[in-house]
Amino acid sequence: MTRTSSGARDREAGFTLVEILVAFAVVSLMSLMVIRLSGEMTWGGRRIAAAELRLDEAEGIVLLRAAAGTLRAGTERGRFSDGQAWTLCVVDAGPVLGWRDLPPLWRVRLTLDGPDGSLIYATLVAGGLGGS
């Protein structure tokens, strides 16, 4: 029967300083990754919420003009509630389709900034009798 010294048992009973430091480093890196991912998700969520709000406002701009009968061919400019500029372009698509004696079919595009800006909202709106 062999006997082990008590010194050998003491060395096997715990972790070395290097092992503990490596474990702390791994946990720290994982924590930083989680914090960064959380920040990116929060920022992405804010962008989506802002885009949804802008889309709702754009739809409201078009629908209010259509309901009031003021939707006409041409270009109009304004600002969203966040201060960003928008451009509303309305074109009668009927003649392009060969519709001559029918009420207008408005092709509506609302973009950020100028007519060539990012598209926010696009639709077709049937005009009523009398050209409105």
C-alpha positions in Angstrom: 0.0 0.0 0.0 1.4 3.4 -1.1 0.8 6.5 0.8 0.4 9.9 -0.8 1.8 12.9 0.9 -0.7 15.5 2.2 1.0 18.1 -0.1 -0.1 16.3 -3.3 -3.7 16.1 -2.0 -3.8 19.8 -1.3 -2.7 20.7 -4.8 -5.5 18.6 -6.4 -8.3 19.9 -4.1 -8.6 23.4 -5.7 -8.1 25.6 -8.8 -5.0 27.4 -9.7 -4.8 31.2 -10.0 -4.4 30.9 -13.7 -7.6 28.8 -14.1 -9.6 31.3 -12.0 -8.3 34.2 -14.1 -9.1 32.4 -17.4 -12.6 31.7 -16.1 -13.1 35.4 -15.1 -11.9 36.4 -18.6 -14.3 34.1 -20.3 -17.2 35.2 -18.2 -16.3 38.9 -18.8 -16.2 38.4 -22.6 -19.5 36.6 -22.6 -21.0 39.4 -20.5 -19.7 42.1 -22.9 -21.2 40.2 -25.9 -24.6 40.0 -24.2 -24.5 43.7 -23.3 -23.6 44.6 -26.9 -26.3 42.4 -28.4 -28.8 43.8 -26.0 -27.9 47.4 -27.1 -28.2 46.5 -30.7 -31.6 44.9 -30.2 -32.8 48.0 -28.3 -31.5 50.3 -31.1 -33.1 48.1 -33.8 -36.4 48.2 -31.9 -36.3 52.0 -31.7 -35.7 52.2 -35.5 -38.6 49.9 -36.2 -40.9 51.9 -33.9 -39.9 55.1 -35.6 -40.5 53.6 -39.1 -43.9 52.3 -38.0 -44.9 55.8 -36.7 -43.7 57.4 -40.0 -45.7 54.9 -42.0 -48.8 55.6 -40.0 -48.3 59.3 -40.5 -47.8 58.9 -44.2 -50.9 56.8 -44.6 -52.9 59.5 -42.6 -51.5 62.2 -44.9 -52.8 60.4 -48.0 -56.1 59.3 -46.5 -57.0 62.7 -45.1 -56.5 64.3 -48.5 -58.5 61.5 -50.3 -61.3 61.8 -47.7 -61.4 65.6 -48.0 -61.4 65.4 -51.9 -58.2 67.4 -52.1 -56.1 64.7 -53.6 -54.9 66.1 -56.9 -52.1 65.5 -59.4 -48.9 67.3 -58.4 -46.3 67.5 -55.7 -46.7 68.6 -52.1 -44.1 68.9 -49.3 -44.3 68.8 -45.6 -42.8 67.5 -42.4 -43.4 64.4 -40.2 -43.9 64.9 -36.4 -40.2 64.1 -35.9 -39.3 67.0 -38.2 -38.1 64.9 -41.2 -39.3 66.3 -44.6 -41.6 64.3 -46.8 -42.7 64.7 -50.5 -46.1 63.6 -51.7 -46.3 62.9 -55.5 -49.7 62.3 -57.1 -50.1 61.2 -60.7 -53.2 60.2 -62.6 -52.4 56.7 -63.8 -55.6 56.3 -65.8 -54.3 57.8 -69.1 -51.2 55.6 -68.9 -53.6 52.6 -68.7 -55.6 53.8 -71.6 -58.6 55.0 -69.5 -59.8 58.2 -71.1 -63.4 59.0 -69.9 -63.1 57.5 -66.4 -62.6 59.1 -63.1 -58.9 59.4 -62.2 -56.9 56.6 -60.7 -54.3 58.4 -58.5 -50.9 56.8 -58.2 -49.7 58.1 -54.8 -46.1 58.0 -53.5 -44.9 59.6 -50.3 -41.1 59.7 -49.9 -38.6 61.1 -47.5 -37.1 64.5 -48.5 -37.5 64.9 -52.3 -39.3 62.8 -55.0 -36.2 60.5 -55.3 -35.9 59.9 -51.5 -36.7 56.7 -49.6 -40.2 55.4 -50.3 -42.4 55.5 -47.2 -45.9 54.9 -48.6 -47.3 54.0 -52.1 -50.8 53.2 -53.1 -53.5 53.7 -55.8 -56.6 55.7 -54.9 -59.7 55.7 -57.1 -61.0 59.3 -57.7 -64.7 60.0 -57.5 -66.9 61.4 -60.2 -66.2 65.0 -61.2 -62.4 64.4 -61.1 -61.8 64.5 -57.4 
